[in-house]
């Protein structure tokens, strides 16, 4: 049974930082592209960031580029999203997801992802 478990969300002031983590189990982690998505109330789920299978390639949404970084540790089956210079518009539930793709691939398409975590709430106050 595949499980993705996010942690690290919470309440932060604008300009602050948070680090989200996602722990994976039940899958061959290094064979999966890992992505972060978010969903604010009343809005569609949107792409945030993605990292390729061994971490060579990353891709960020324009709204977070330069503020967020992403990393993975294939030995520990974990992926992290470092969020800096947080803005109130970053408030959302953040989800990690796994997509079975080629070694250098990255994707922002939600339909490419087979497995999803339960989400962690991030709230940024102004």
Buried (B, 14 or more C-beta within 10 A) or exposed (E): EEEBBBEBBEEBEEEEEBBBBBBBEEBEBEEBBBBBBBBBEEEEBBBBBBBBBEBEBBBBBEBBEEBBBBBBEBEEBBBBBBBBEBBEEBBBBBBBBBBBBEEEBBBBEBEBBEBBBEBBEBBBEE
